[in-house]
Amino acid sequence: MKIKSTLDVKIFNTISYSVVGFFGIITLLPFVILLSGSFTSEDSILQNGYSIFPKDFSFEAYKLVFREPDAILNAYIVTLSVTILGTILALFFSAMAAYVLYRKEVKYRNKMSFFLYFTTLFNGGLASFYVIINNTLHLDNTFLILVLVHMFSVIHVLILRSFMQGSLHDSLLESAKIDGAGDFEMFLRIVLPLSKPALATIGLFTALGYWNDWWTPMLFIENEKLYPMQYVLFRVMSTAEMTSAILNTSYTVELPKESLKLALTVVSTGPIILAYPLAQRYFVQGLMIGAVKG
């Protein structure tokens, strides 16, 4: 049945849309300035600062970024592959670990939780981590190391376990077990579908971690065909700064460092922004589940 709009409802909707629209514009404004600055010449930025519309239009920063288009395209493919594969594996194994810690029938689950939590407080440090990856596991210079480093997060496991404890009733799993379902079947057909809001949230953070990772390839990757996009852009920025420093000692030529930073940010953040609208509806579902629970 359609609810008749009264004057109070119309006023409330008008004020609500106005306030939300105002804050939406405020949050969008920095990205507009970022995009505008990437298409502005270096001299204009240094003289006039940043603006919403480019005062002196220029493609110099993007020409420098895409000076080697094959390298950028290959880096995009590597980054997308690592992000998609790593996020799927991370969600699956994190949810499986959380499901084990959630089941009350599992012995020593509290001790296992403490063991996982303990690793977040103390670790062996970077030197031992580097030696194990290179000398023991021999995973350096492989695609697998880009996936494995960010695949398992204890914090994500504990968050998923808490979500399952608050959302999944024991009677639901007991009913499935009486009907003959095994533990792995219950995990696939009941736990995973009902955990979509939490998985979407954790998946978004995990995907961002994979997408923005330049530290792992800097340590372990030497093959240029395995360079992800963030590391390629990091090398472009480092090369530009080094070249500018060398040229300034004997010539007056300057590279567009400020606009180059903005162009690199636009190139690196463009595709990952699409992940937010896809995950948005699961965030809303998560809020609704919390609102109607009980």
C-alpha positions in Angstrom: 0.0 0.0 0.0 1.4 3.3 -1.0 1.8 5.7 1.9 0.4 9.2 1.3 3.0 11.9 1.4 2.0 14.6 3.9 3.5 18.0 4.3 5.7 16.9 7.2 7.1 14.0 5.2 7.8 16.3 2.2 9.6 18.8 4.5 11.6 16.0 6.2 12.6 14.4 2.8 13.6 17.8 1.4 15.8 18.6 4.5 17.3 15.0 4.5 18.2 15.0 0.8 19.6 18.5 1.1 21.9 17.6 4.1 23.0 14.3 2.5 23.6 16.0 -0.8 25.6 18.8 0.8 27.9 16.3 2.6 28.1 14.2 -0.6 29.4 17.2 -2.5 31.9 18.0 0.3 33.3 14.5 0.2 33.4 14.5 -3.6 35.2 17.9 -3.9 38.7 16.6 -3.0 38.6 14.0 -5.7 37.4 16.7 -8.2 40.3 18.9 -7.3 42.7 15.9 -7.5 41.4 15.1 -11.0 41.6 18.8 -12.1 45.1 19.1 -10.7 46.3 16.1 -12.7 45.3 17.9 -15.9 46.9 21.2 -14.9 50.4 22.3 -15.9 53.1 22.3 -13.2 53.7 26.1 -13.5 50.0 26.8 -13.0 49.9 24.6 -9.8 53.0 26.3 -8.4 51.7 29.8 -9.2 48.0 29.5 -8.5 47.6 26.4 -6.4 44.9 23.8 -6.8 41.4 24.6 -8.3 38.2 22.9 -9.3 38.8 23.6 -13.0 42.2 23.5 -14.7 43.5 27.0 -15.5 46.3 25.7 -17.8 45.3 22.4 -19.3 48.1 19.9 -19.7 48.7 16.2 -20.4 52.3 16.2 -19.4 51.8 14.2 -16.2 49.8 11.5 -18.0 52.4 11.4 -20.8 55.1 10.7 -18.2 52.9 8.1 -16.5 52.1 6.3 -19.7 55.5 6.7 -21.2 55.6 2.8 -21.3 52.0 1.8 -21.8 52.8 -1.9 -22.0 54.3 -1.8 -18.5 51.2 -0.1 -17.1 48.9 -2.5 -18.9 50.8 -5.5 -17.6 50.9 -4.0 -14.1 47.1 -3.5 -14.2 46.7 -7.2 -15.2 49.0 -8.4 -12.4 47.2 -6.1 -9.8 43.7 -7.2 -10.9 44.7 -10.9 -10.8 46.3 -10.6 -7.4 43.4 -8.6 -6.0 40.7 -10.9 -7.2 42.4 -14.2 -6.5 43.8 -13.0 -3.2 40.5 -11.6 -1.9 38.5 -14.7 -2.8 41.1 -17.0 -1.1 41.4 -14.7 1.9 37.6 -14.6 2.4 37.2 -18.3 2.0 40.0 -19.4 4.4 39.3 -16.6 6.9 35.6 -17.5 7.0 36.5 -21.2 7.4 38.9 -20.4 10.3 36.2 -18.2 11.9 33.6 -21.0 11.5 35.9 -23.5 13.3 36.4 -21.0 16.2 32.7 -20.3 16.3 31.6 -24.0 16.7 31.2 -24.8 20.3 31.8 -28.5 19.6 35.4 -27.8 18.6 37.9 -28.6 21.4 40.5 -26.1 22.4 38.9 -23.4 20.2 39.6 -20.8 22.9 43.2 -21.8 23.1 43.4 -21.6 19.3 41.8 -18.1 19.4 44.4 -17.0 22.0 47.2 -18.5 19.8 46.0 -16.5 16.8 45.6 -13.3 18.9 49.1 -13.8 20.4 50.7 -13.6 16.9 49.3 -10.1 16.5 51.2 -9.0 19.6 54.6 -10.6 19.0 56.2 -11.6 15.7 59.7 -12.5 14.5 60.3 -9.2 12.7 61.2 -8.3 9.2 64.6 -10.0 9.0 63.3 -13.5 9.9 60.3 -13.0 7.6 62.6 -12.1 4.7 64.9 -15.1 5.4 62.0 -17.6 5.6 60.4 -16.3 2.4 63.7 -16.4 0.4 65.8 -19.2 1.9 63.2 -21.6 3.4 60.1 -21.3 1.2 61.8 -20.0 -1.9 58.8 -17.9 -2.8 60.7 -14.8 -3.8 60.2 -13.6 -7.4 56.9 -15.6 -7.7 53.3 -14.6 -8.3 52.3 -16.7 -5.2 54.1 -14.4 -2.7 52.0 -11.4 -3.9 48.9 -13.5 -3.0 50.0 -15.1 0.2 51.3 -12.1 2.1 47.9 -10.5 2.6 45.8 -13.6 2.5 45.4 -14.3 6.2 44.6 -11.7 8.8 43.9 -12.6 12.4 41.8 -9.5 13.0 39.5 -10.4 10.1 39.1 -13.9 11.4 38.1 -12.6 14.8 35.7 -10.1 13.3 34.0 -12.9 11.2 33.8 -15.1 14.3 32.1 -12.3 16.3 29.7 -11.8 13.4 28.8 -15.5 13.3 28.3 -15.6 17.1 25.8 -12.7 16.8 24.0 -13.7 13.6 24.0 -17.5 13.4 21.8 -19.5 15.8 22.9 -22.9 16.9 19.4 -24.3 16.2 19.8 -23.5 12.5 23.0 -25.6 12.3 21.5 -28.3 14.5 18.5 -28.6 12.2 20.8 -28.9 9.1 22.9 -31.5 10.9 19.7 -33.5 11.7 18.8 -33.4 8.0 22.1 -35.0 7.2 24.3 -32.1 6.3 28.0 -32.3 7.1 30.2 -29.6 8.6 31.7 -28.5 5.3 28.3 -28.5 3.5 26.8 -26.4 6.3 29.7 -24.0 5.9 29.2 -23.7 2.2 25.4 -23.6 2.0 24.4 -21.9 5.3 27.3 -20.0 6.9 28.8 -18.3 3.8 25.4 -17.0 2.4 24.3 -15.7 5.8 27.7 -14.0 6.3 27.5 -11.9 3.1 27.4 -8.5 4.9 30.5 -9.3 7.0 32.3 -10.9 4.0 31.6 -7.8 1.9 33.1 -5.5 4.5 36.2 -7.7 5.1 36.5 -8.3 1.3 36.6 -4.6 0.6 39.4 -4.0 3.2 41.3 -7.1 1.9 41.0 -5.9 -1.7 42.3 -2.5 -0.8 45.2 -4.1 0.9 46.1 -6.1 -2.2 45.5 -3.1 -4.5 47.7 -0.7 -2.6 50.5 -3.1 -1.9 53.9 -1.9 -3.2 56.0 -3.1 -0.2 55.9 -6.8 -1.0 57.1 -6.5 -4.7 59.8 -4.1 -3.5 61.2 -6.8 -1.2 60.7 -10.0 -3.1 60.0 -9.3 -6.8 62.7 -8.7 -9.4 60.9 -9.9 -12.5 59.4 -6.8 -14.2 56.5 -8.9 -15.6 55.3 -9.5 -12.0 55.4 -5.8 -11.0 51.9 -4.7 -9.7 50.6 -1.3 -10.6 51.4 0.5 -7.3 55.0 -0.6 -7.5 55.3 0.5 -11.1 53.9 4.0 -10.2 56.2 4.1 -7.2 59.2 3.5 -9.6 57.9 6.2 -12.0 57.7 8.7 -9.1 61.1 7.8 -7.8 62.6 8.0 -11.3 61.0 11.4 -11.9 62.4 12.8 -8.6 65.8 11.4 -9.2 65.9 12.7 -12.8 64.7 16.1 -11.6 67.4 16.3 -8.9 70.1 15.4 -11.4 68.9 17.9 -14.1 68.5 20.7 -11.6 72.3 20.6 -11.0 73.2 21.6 -14.5 70.0 22.5 -16.4 66.8 24.4 -15.8 64.5 21.6 -17.0 61.9 20.5 -14.5 59.6 17.5 -14.5 55.9 18.0 -13.4 56.4 16.5 -9.9 53.2 18.0 -8.4 50.8 17.1 -11.3 52.6 13.8 -11.6 51.7 12.9 -8.0 48.0 13.7 -8.7 48.0 11.8 -12.0 49.6 8.8 -10.3 46.8 8.9 -7.6 44.1 9.1 -10.3 45.6 6.2 -12.2 46.0 4.1 -9.1 42.6 4.7 -7.4 40.4 4.7 -10.5 39.4 1.0 -10.8 39.2 0.3 -7.1 36.6 3.0 -6.6 34.2 0.7 -8.4 34.4 -1.8 -5.5 32.6 0.6 -3.2 29.2 0.7 -5.0 29.3 -3.1 -5.4 29.8 -3.6 -1.7 27.5 -0.8 -0.6 24.3 -2.8 -0.7 25.8 -5.4 1.6 26.7 -2.7 4.1 23.0 -1.7 4.1 21.9 -5.3 4.6 24.3 -5.6 7.5 22.8 -2.5 9.2 19.2 -3.9 8.6 20.2 -7.3 10.1 21.4 -5.5 13.2 18.3 -3.4 13.4 15.7 -6.2 13.2 17.7 -8.8 15.3 15.8 -9.9 18.4 
